[in-house]
Amino acid sequence: MQPTRLPAHRTAGIVMAIVSALAFSSSGPLVKPLLEAGWSLSAALIVRMGLAGLILSPMLVRAIHRERSFLRRHAWSLVAFGLIPVAGCQLLFFSAMQRMPVAVALLIQYLAPVMLVGFVWLRTRRAPSHLVIGGSIVAVAGLIFVVDIAGARFDPLGTLFALGAAVCVCVYFVMSERTGGDLPPLALASGGLLVGAGFMGLLAVTGVMPFAAPQVTVAFRGIELPGLLPLLWVGGVGTTLGYALGVMAVPRIGSRVASFIGLSEVLFALAFAWLLIGETPAPVQFVGGALILVGVVLVRMDAAEADAISASAALTPLEVIPLEVSPLEQTPAKGEHGSR
């Protein structure tokens, strides 16, 4: 049974991770025109995270109902997930984007998979395989081509912000990998999104971040829409599916493979930018996309080999070696040749 169940389990996780990246990738091209029209970042993030958290809230309520001590036992996990992978990642990335080219900020943030490889290396003191190292190098090379950083200048503070966003992404994958059992993934996603929305609301109320949500219209390929409509899609569909499928995928395929598959978000974002706001990808970006896919395949091949070894070890029957019994231990059983 194990050989058939394990691949199906992993395949489902890979599909979830890809759809999660696809859902996340729609956020930038849809929110960008809204920000340019006058919405503040705090307002957009409050609606985005709050709506997604509310949609997933039945799973959080169910977890609380099943275990009365759920909030007491997992409060710190929910707060950490909301402040670091949810709110922290977005705040740090957008702060970096305001100080440096978006391409450079993207490149640094999406170094997260390589950072995860290094983290596992340090934690286990086991060097990654040649496939993982090769996949990491190829994927980073692909990112450089995709984001097209030619001529870009680095900003020290912006670089620190982008590195912070990359660390937040790593925390997202590590925390998601440890869900299951008494901490359901969807409950973690809902709680984290609601915490993130509340934190952004606190920053807006206290004046730390400006808040503006005017009634505006935005245009996509010449079609004008109410400004709130694309944001409702981002929160209700893109963010909801992104976090929900993401936290369910990571426990199935592992944080390392999931993080490399997450690189496809960059490719999907390019496609959405082309379809929605007319930003045509350059030929070199297609080359970069192909390299990213090659890198993901190499890392996935290493994981597949590890799965095969684990499954083979689990299914190999132990050889039963008969014990030799000495003549002194061959005591006749009662009722056979008399009793003592």
C-alpha positions, -999 to 999 in steps of 0.1 A, spaced: 0 0 0 28 24 9 43 28 -27 9 39 -41 -1 62 -13 32 81 -9 34 93 -45 -2 104 -45 3 123 -13 34 141 -27 17 148 -60 -12 164 -43 12 186 -23 31 197 -55 -2 206 -72 -13 226 -41 21 244 -40 18 254 -77 -18 266 -74 -7 285 -42 21 303 -62 -4 310 -90 -29 326 -65 -2 347 -48 11 359 -81 -21 378 -90 -18 401 -61 9 424 -74 -5 432 -108 -40 437 -93 -30 458 -63 -4 480 -81 -29 501 -101 -50 506 -69 -19 519 -50 -11 542 -79 -47 555 -78 -44 567 -42 -49 538 -19 -24 534 9 -5 502 14 -19 498 49 -55 500 36 -49 475 8 -32 450 32 -59 453 59 -86 444 33 -65 417 17 -55 399 49 -87 406 68 -109 392 41 -88 361 36 -87 355 74 -124 358 77 -131 334 48 -108 308 65 -121 316 100 -145 286 102 -115 263 103 -101 283 132 -135 283 150 -137 246 145 -103 240 160 -112 261 190 -145 243 194 -127 209 193 -101 218 218 -109 245 245 -73 250 252 -64 256 215 -58 294 218 -39 290 250 -16 263 235 -11 278 201 -15 316 207 22 323 202 22 303 169 -7 322 156 8 356 166 42 346 152 27 335 119 7 367 116 36 391 125 64 374 106 53 355 75 22 375 69 25 411 79 63 412 83 71 398 49 48 422 31 59 453 50 96 445 46 93 438 9 73 469 1 98 489 22 126 475 1 107 481 -31 104 519 -22 142 522 -19 155 500 -47 143 485 -80 115 460 -77 136 435 -96 164 436 -71 140 434 -42 124 404 -58 157 387 -64 168 391 -28 134 380 -13 133 349 -35 167 338 -22 147 322 5 149 286 -9 187 288 -10 186 302 26 165 273 36 190 249 22 218 266 42 196 265 73 190 228 71 227 223 64 237 242 96 210 225 117 217 189 106 254 194 98 248 173 67 259 188 34 231 190 7 234 166 -23 249 176 -56 213 178 -71 202 203 -44 234 225 -48 231 223 -86 193 231 -85 200 261 -62 226 276 -85 205 271 -116 174 285 -99 192 316 -87 207 321 -122 171 319 -136 159 345 -111 187 369 -122 174 366 -158 138 368 -148 140 400 -127 164 415 -153 186 435 -128 209 449 -155 220 484 -145 203 483 -111 220 499 -82 219 484 -47 207 504 -17 221 492 17 190 497 38 168 484 10 189 453 8 185 448 45 147 451 42 147 426 13 168 402 33 144 405 61 115 396 38 135 366 27 139 355 63 101 359 68 95 337 37 118 310 53 98 313 86 66 307 65 78 275 51 93 262 83 62 270 104 39 255 77 60 223 76 53 218 113 15 220 111 -8 190 115 -21 171 144 -33 195 170 -25 226 149 -45 223 116 -28 242 87 -60 262 78 -65 273 114 -29 286 114 -35 304 82 -67 320 94 -53 330 127 -22 344 112 -40 364 86 -64 379 112 -34 388 134 -17 404 105 -47 424 96 -51 435 132 -14 445 133 -18 466 101 -49 482 116 -30 491 147 -2 507 126 -28 527 107 -48 539 138 -16 550 156 -4 569 126 27 548 121 15 542 86 -8 564 65 -43 552 58 -62 561 26 -90 542 9 -106 566 -16 -132 556 -41 -113 552 -73 -115 534 -106 -86 513 -121 -80 502 -157 -69 468 -169 -62 467 -206 -85 497 -211 -113 482 -191 -122 504 -161 -134 488 -128 -142 500 -93 -110 501 -73 -124 478 -46 -133 450 -70 -97 438 -78 -88 441 -42 -118 419 -32 -105 393 -57 -70 395 -42 -83 390 -7 -111 366 -13 -94 344 -39 -57 351 -44 -47 355 -7 -72 329 6 -61 302 -19 -25 312 -16 -22 307 21 -47 279 24 -31 257 -2 4 268 7 2 257 44 -14 224 33 12 217 7 44 222 28 37 193 52 32 170 22 63 179 2 86 195 27 98 231 31 127 228 7 108 215 -23 78 238 -15 101 269 -14 116 261 -48 82 255 -63 73 289 -48 98 305 -73 71 299 -100 53 328 -84 77 351 -102 68 335 -135 31 337 -129 34 373 -118 51 382 -151 22 365 -170 -4 384 -150 14 417 -155 14 410 -192 -23 400 -193 -36 427 -170 -14 458 -173 4 452 -205 40 447 -191 55 425 -218 83 401 -206 116 404 -223 131 373 -241 158 369 -215 130 365 -189 117 334 -207 152 320 -205 153 327 -168 119 310 -164 133 279 -180 163 279 -157 140 282 -127 120 252 -138 152 232 -143 164 241 -108 130 231 -93 132 197 -111 167 191 -98 157 197 -62 125 176 -67 146 147 -81 167 147 -49 135 146 -28 122 118 -50 153 98 -44 150 103 -7 114 92 -8 123 60 -28 150 51 -3 126 57 27 99 37 10 123 8 2 136 7 37 100 7 51 89 -22 28 120 -44 30 111 -74 52 134 -82 80 152 -116 76 142 -139 104 173 -158 115 164 -190 135 181 -192 168 202 -223 175 190 -241 207 216 -259 227 208 -295 240 206 -282 276 178 -258 266 157 -285 248 134 -292 278 106 -316 270 72 -300 272 48 -312 298 26 -341 286 50 -352 259 76 -375 275 65 -373 311 68 -346 337 95 -338 362 
